Every structure is written in C-alpha cells, then in structure tokens.
Amino acid sequence: LFNYRHPIAKDKEIKKYVMVVTCAEKYGLVVNLTRFVHFGEIVEELMDKLRAVAKVNSSFIINTRPGKKVADIFQEGIRTYEQVGYPGEWKLHHQGGATGYETRDYIATSKINEVVQLNQAFAWNPSIKGVKSEDTIIVNETENEIITDDPEWPKVEVEYNGEKISSSGILVGG
C-alpha cells in the first residue's frame, strides 16, 4: 500500500492496512470515494500524512465554487501540498476533477479551460504516499455538500483558510 497510489485487488489476506477505492454508479451517475482500515495502533507518521492530505483535499473542496476556473483550483491544491510539506507529491497521481456520468468527466490540470458549474459533482483525490483523501461533492450555491460522507466513519478535521472541514479518517479494526 505504501508503494502504490492505487493498489489493485488481489487474492491476498489483509494484514495491517487496506485501502478501499470505490467508483459506484446508480441511475447513470457515479460517486467516488476512498476509505482506509488499519488493524492495530496507527503510527503518528501515518496520522500526520493523513492530516496533510486532508488539508490538501480541503483546499480543493473549499475552492470548488461556481464560476471558478478548475485550473486555478488545481494550482491552489499544488500550493497546499507545498504548505503541508509534501511538494511534488501531486505529480505521482492525478488529483481528480469533475465527475458525473463517468468516474471523471475530466481530470483537473493547470492547463484545463473548464469552469465550475452550479450543481456540478467533483471528486478530488489528493494523495501522499500511504494515504489519500477522496469524496464526491456537489457544488451548491452557498457551500459544497459532501455526498459520500458517512457520519459513522472516523474523521480528521483540518482548517484551511479559516474554515474547518472534516475528511474521512482511518477506521481502526481489532
């Protein structure tokens, strides 16, 4: 799991840490999410990485507003990677983008000409070696709604530009 951004399913026993990535479709629309389960105590280094990637994801989510250029949102995400101490990590996996009828209608880049639309769905998925943060949001008029949120799942709360936002944490198993 620490060697790949997206491990593939194998006929292997889970030992300590597992990533579950889902792109689920219903009525033609797709939602995307990533969750982690860890068996045993989580080391602080992993939690530090999780908080860092959650802050990057918060940057993407908070900046995804109607009328905003996707390239500008992408650039702010790159700056946030640098601020949390992981410059260059964004180059190792795509950062997500608009979703809806495909797992990604398009992938965000610094050169894309797309503009965020009201009621559009986005799934950002920043990653740092060993962790990733991914949920699907709907861009509403006043704030975005995380439609893949599970109130029962552990959370990690971070602050970005004065706003607090919760991202999915790591479920600890017995």
N, C-alpha and C positions, 0 to 999 in steps of 0.2 A: 504493500500500500504506500510505503514511503518512496518507492521508486517510480511510480506511475501516477499521472493525474487522473486517469480513468481506468482503474483495473477492470478487466473483463471477468465475467462469471466463470468459475472453474468448479470442477467436481473435487473440491478441497474442503477440509474441515477448517472452520473458523477457529483461530487460536486466541487472538487477543483483541484485534481491532478490525472492523469491517466498515466499508463504505457502501451505501445503497443509493444508487442513482436511478431515478425513475422519470421517464417521459411518458405520461399517461394520456390517452385520448378518450374523450367522451363526446358524443354528438359532433364529431369532427374537429373539436378544439383540443389543444394539447396544453398540459401543465407540466412543468419540470421542477424537480426538487432533488436535493441530495441530503442524506442523513448518515450519521455515524453512530456505531455502537462499539463500546470499549468494555472488555471484560477485565476487571481488576482496577486498581488505582491508576488514575491518569497522571502522568508526569507533568510538572508545571510548564516545561518547554512546549508541550503539545497545547496546553491551555493558552499560553502566550501567543502561539501561532493562530489558534482559533480566534482569539480576541482581535488580532491583527487583521485576519481575513474578514472577520465580521465588520470591522471598521471600513475596509475597502468596499464590501458589499453595501454597507450603509451609505457610502458616498454615491454609489451607483443608484440605489433606490431613491434617496432624497433628491438627487439631481435629475431624475427622470420625471420631467414635468412637461405639460402640454406646450408645444411651440419651441421647445429647446432642441438644439442640434445634437444628434446622437454622438457625433464626433467630439463635441465639447464635453459631453458626459464621460465618454471614454478617456479623454485627456485628464479629466479630474480624477478618475479612477487610478490612472497611472501615477499622478501626483500623490495620491493617498497611499499607494504601495510604497513610494519613496518615504513618505512621512512616518509610516509604521515600521520602517527599517528593512523592507524587502524589495528594493529596486530591481527591476529586471524579471521578477517572478511572473509578471503579466505576459512575458514573451513565451512562456512554456506551455500555455493553454489558452484557447480563446476565452474571452471574458463574457460571452453571452450576447444577448440582444433581444430583438422583438420576437415574440412567439405568438402562436395562434393556431393556424391550420397546419403548421409544420413544427418540428421541435425548435427550430429557429427560422423565422421568416427571413431574417438576415442576421449576420454576425456583425457586431459593432467593431469599427476600426477608427483610426484617427482620420481616415480619408473619406468615410462614408457620408453621403449627402442627405440621409434621412433625417426627418424631424419627428419628434414625439407627438402623437395624436391623443386627444382625449379618449378615454375608454380603451386604449391600446394595452395589450399584455406584453410584459417583458419578463425575461428570466436571465438575470445576471448570474455569473458563476465564477467569481474570482477564486483563485487557489494559491496556496503556499504549500510547499512540499509537506504532505501528510494531512492537510486539511483543505476543505473547500466550503464555500457558503453559497447555496443556491435555493431560491424560492421563486415562485411566479407571482408577479404583482399586476394589478390593474391600475392604470393611471386615471385617477379621479380628479375632479375639479379642484378640490382643496388639499387633498393628500392621497397618497397611494395606498391601496389595500393589498396586503399580502394574502393571497387566496389559498396558499398551500400551508399556512400556519396551522399548527396543532397545539392548542393550549396545554395539552398534557405533556408535550415534549420538552425536555430541558432547554433553557435559553441562556444565551450570553448577551448581556446588554452593554452596548457601547454608545459613546457620544460622538457625533460628527457635527461640526459647526453649530454647537449648542443644542442640537436635537438628540434625544435619546431614542435608540431603536434597538429592538430585540431581534436576534437571529437565532436560528436553531443551534443548540449546543450538542453535546455528545451524551448519548444515553449510556449510563453505566450499568452493565449487567453483572450478575453474581458470579 
